């Protein structure tokens, strides 16, 4: 839904939190959900751990908008569905988010949210889509070898995303 980005990014950043560098996290040094590698690609040069620790919400919002929200066509999705898909994109990648949405719609999963996907979204019940996306997301997360380390937090996140997305969809 157009103009829902600010609401959605606030929820995403609540879950992403501050600086972490957990040895079991394949993303490595991360702040506000942005890995060191992703931040270096965004700014076009190497950064230090101190640079990562210094990231602010204002620093990362343009990255989230361009690399995730715009790529999943957040402005073209209904309220609630936009948040559920955006949060998956941030957490598990844009292509996976698009495929979860397409699978929830019973479409071919090419990982690109285009006209056919958007038409199917427009004809679907937003709350049903949110539930289906969250179910697919959780099943994927449970299949990861690091589920035993991060699973409780991921479960809480998916539950919260579903709850907030339902509220947005009504």
N, C-alpha and C positions, 0 to 999 in steps of 0.2 A: 504494500500500500504506500503510495506516495506520501512523503513526509513522516514515515514511521521509523526512519533510520536512527534518529537521536534516541528514541525510546528503546529500540532494539540494541543499540550499541551500549547503552547504559546497563542493560541486563547482561549482555555478553561480558562486559568488563567486570561486573560484579563477580562472575564466576572465574574469570581469568586471574584476578587478583594481582599481586605485586610480583617482585622479583623472586624467582626460584631457580635452583640449579641442582635438581634431584639426580643422583647418580643413576637411577633406574629409568629416567625419562630420556628417550632417544632424542628429544628436541634440545636437550642441553640447557644452557643459560637462557632464561625466558623472563620477560617482564611484560605485564599487562597482556599476556597471551602471545606475545611476539617473540619468536626465537631469535637468537643472535644471527643465525644464517639468513632468516627472512629480513631482519632489520638491515643487515649489510647489503642485501640485494636492493632493498628500498632506497637506502642512502647512497649506494654506489661505491662504498669503500669499507675496509675493515673497521670494526669497532671493538672497544675493550669491554671487559666485564663492568667497569665503572660507568662506561657509556650506557650499557644496558640497565644498570641499576638506576640511572638518572632519567630514564624515559618517563614522560608524563602522558596523561590521557590525551592532551592536546597534540602531542607528538604522534601518537599511534592512530588517532581517528581517521586521518586521510588515507592511511594504508588500509585500514579495515574497510573503508568506503570503496576504494578502488579495487582492491584485491579480492574482496569477499562479497560485500553487499551488491555492488554493481555486476559482478560476474555471475551471481545467482539471480539477477533480475529482481532484487528485493522490492524496487518501486513498482513492479508489475504483479507482485503476489499479494493476495489478500492478507489483511491484518491477522497475525497469529501464525499463519503459514510462512509469512516472510521471516518472522523471528525464528521459528523452528528450523527452517532451511539455512538461514544465515548462521545460526549457532553450530549446526553440523559442519558447514563450510569452514568456519573458524577452527573447529576442533579436529576435523577429520578430512578436510580438503573440499574444494569446490566441486570437483568431478563426482566425488562420493555423495555430496549433498544433492547434486542434481539427479544422480542415479537413485538415491533413496526416494526422492520426490517422484520420479518417473515410475519406480516400482510401486509406490503407493497408489499411483494412478492406473496401474496395469499397462503401462506403455513400454515400448522398446527403451532400454536403458543405454542411451548413447552418451550420457553425461553432459549434455548441452541443453540448457533450458531455452528452447526456441518457441516458435509459434504453435506447434502442435502441443507441446507441454503446457503452454500458457492457456490454450483453449480448453484443454482437459481440466486444468486447475479451476478455470472460471465455471465449469460445469459441476465441480465437486463440492462436497460439504467440507468447509474448512476444518471443522473440529475432527471429522473422520480422518482427514489428511494428516493433521497434527499427530493424532494417535498412531497412525500407521507409520509415519516417519520416525517418531520416537521409539516405536517397537523395533523397527529395522535398525535404528541407531544403537539401541541397547544390545540387540543380538550381535551386531558387529563388534561392539566393545567387549562383550563377554567372550568373544572368540580370540581376543588378543592375549598374547602370553603375559603381558603386564597387568592383566585384570586383577590378579591377586594383590598387587601393590596399590593400584589406583581405583579399583572397582567401586568401593563404597562412595568415594567422591564423585565418580562418574555417574553412578546410580542417582545420587542426590541431584546432580546437575540435570540429568535427563528428566527426572521427576519435576523439578522446578521449571524447566523449559516448557514441559507439557502444560503445567498449571498456568503459567503466565501466558502462554500462547492461547490457551482456552479463553482466558480473560480478555485477551486482545480480540479474539474472534467473535465475541458476543457484543 
